[in-house]
Amino acid sequence: PKVTIQEKAQNLTLMGISWGDSPKVMIRDEGTQEVHFLEEKHKIENTQLKIKSIKKDEVIITDGEDEMKMD
């Protein structure tokens, strides 16, 4: 069976969004307790997910097929 994007992202928590010339997001991997600082198009370490877009109040992640909003 296909693993859904929600299952791939189940251990990820959006901690915050840093807004500016090049917006960044803080995402914590609850499994490893690591916090990642990422820009658009960056891959989330240890996942098959990438940051598709960063807005002031939400982040869109993608696995290449599906998309999911984190807020």
Residue pairs with C-beta under 8 A, 6 or more apart in sequence:
4 66
5 49
5 61
5 62
5 63
5 65
5 66
5 67
5 68
6 68
8 47
8 48
8 49
8 63
9 47
9 49
9 61
9 68
9 70
11 29
11 30
11 31
12 27
12 28
12 29
12 30
12 44
12 47
12 49
12 61
12 70
13 27
13 28
13 30
14 25
14 26
14 27
14 59
14 70
14 71
15 25
15 26
15 27
15 28
15 35
16 25
16 26
17 23
17 24
17 25
17 26
17 54
17 55
17 56
17 57
17 59
18 24
18 25
18 26
18 37
19 56
22 39
23 39
23 40
23 54
24 37
24 38
24 39
24 54
25 37
25 38
25 39
25 51
25 54
25 59
26 35
26 36
26 37
27 35
27 36
27 38
27 44
27 59
27 70
28 34
28 35
28 36
29 35
29 36
29 44
29 45
29 46
29 47
31 46
32 46
34 45
36 44
36 45
38 44
38 51
39 51
39 54
40 51
40 52
40 53
40 54
41 50
41 51
41 52
42 50
42 51
43 49
43 50
44 50
44 51
44 61
48 63
48 64
49 61
49 62
49 63
50 61
50 62
50 63
50 64
51 59
51 60
51 61
52 60
52 61
52 62
52 67
53 59
53 60
57 71
58 69
58 70
58 71
59 69
59 70
59 71
60 67
60 68
60 69
60 70
61 67
61 68
61 70
62 68
